[in-house]
Amino acid sequence: MFNAMSRAEIWLQDTLDQSLSIEDLANHLGYSASQVRRQFRHCFNTSPNAYREQRRLERAAVLLSLTPQNIAHIAIRCGYANHSSFSRAFQRRYQLTPRHYRQALSDMRHLTPPRKQFTTTIEKSRPRQAIFMRVYKAPDAIKGLGNTSCHSSHLACFEAHLSCATPTVALPDLLADKVEALDTQANTHTFRTDIGLYLDPSANTESLALPVDYRRVEIPSQHYAKTRFDGFDELSDALTATLRQLANQTHRFYVSGEAPRVLWQSDHLELRIPLLG
């Protein structure tokens, strides 16, 4: 049942901006709404509705901190019907109005500059397909990251398609953690890590059935901020450097709020933060 509730949690994450009900979630999973509510609380120690509001407000905090979008637009992007309902919910959670939260964190200058220099470029990716498995741990608590065998656990059926795959992780909580928006006191799984592989564009895996732990993700063509770094212990510094550079540059791109990703290239690691223009 935990795999089903993990799918429920991912569905809630992926539909934050939509006015969908728990009955819609139940239909998506093939369970009754009462089953979903009961089992979700058992797995995550909170209701689906409360969990969704928590994640909506974390997304809003990221967008307030890292983008110039107006507050009413952020409210809609995070699933709130109007500015006033969003402001009330946000202030209950963070004890600051959205405007005051933005004023406190918007320029990232409160983050100590890393001692090491990092270079950030803005690039555009081609459409790619990835395969991910969700793990409810912080990435530094997961052994073997970067090794294809760790990223392709239980994927023997894909062996012929993995020779050109790139180990990757997606980190849905990385930005919220950086802007101090994560509710670390909540009785829920605080950190989420998606372990997976970027597939080669020529790989044809549509006809292959994935193990229940995995999901197939279509990553569209998009702009992203790319920062190269050497070891996973540099991730926090690389992220800080990237956000500071984005805040200090004049361009038409800003953080989308989607999960940043880390790719293990042949001789370095690469942080990618999806952007909107």
Secondary structure as GFF3:
##gff-version 3
##sequence-region A 1 277
A	DSSP	alpha_helix	2	14	.	.	.	ID=ss1
A	DSSP	alpha_helix	22	29	.	.	.	ID=ss2
A	DSSP	alpha_helix	33	44	.	.	.	ID=ss3
A	DSSP	alpha_helix	48	66	.	.	.	ID=ss4
A	DSSP	alpha_helix	71	77	.	.	.	ID=ss5
A	DSSP	alpha_helix	83	94	.	.	.	ID=ss6
A	DSSP	alpha_helix	98	105	.	.	.	ID=ss7
A	DSSP	beta_strand	120	124	.	.	.	ID=ss8
A	DSSP	beta_strand	128	135	.	.	.	ID=ss9
A	DSSP	three_ten_helix	139	141	.	.	.	ID=ss10
A	DSSP	alpha_helix	148	151	.	.	.	ID=ss11
A	DSSP	three_ten_helix	156	161	.	.	.	ID=ss12
A	DSSP	beta_strand	166	170	.	.	.	ID=ss13
A	DSSP	alpha_helix	174	178	.	.	.	ID=ss14
A	DSSP	beta_strand	193	198	.	.	.	ID=ss15
A	DSSP	beta_strand	214	219	.	.	.	ID=ss16
A	DSSP	beta_strand	223	229	.	.	.	ID=ss17
A	DSSP	three_ten_helix	232	234	.	.	.	ID=ss18
A	DSSP	alpha_helix	235	248	.	.	.	ID=ss19
A	DSSP	beta_strand	254	255	.	.	.	ID=ss20
A	DSSP	beta_strand	261	264	.	.	.	ID=ss21
A	DSSP	beta_strand	269	276	.	.	.	ID=ss22
###
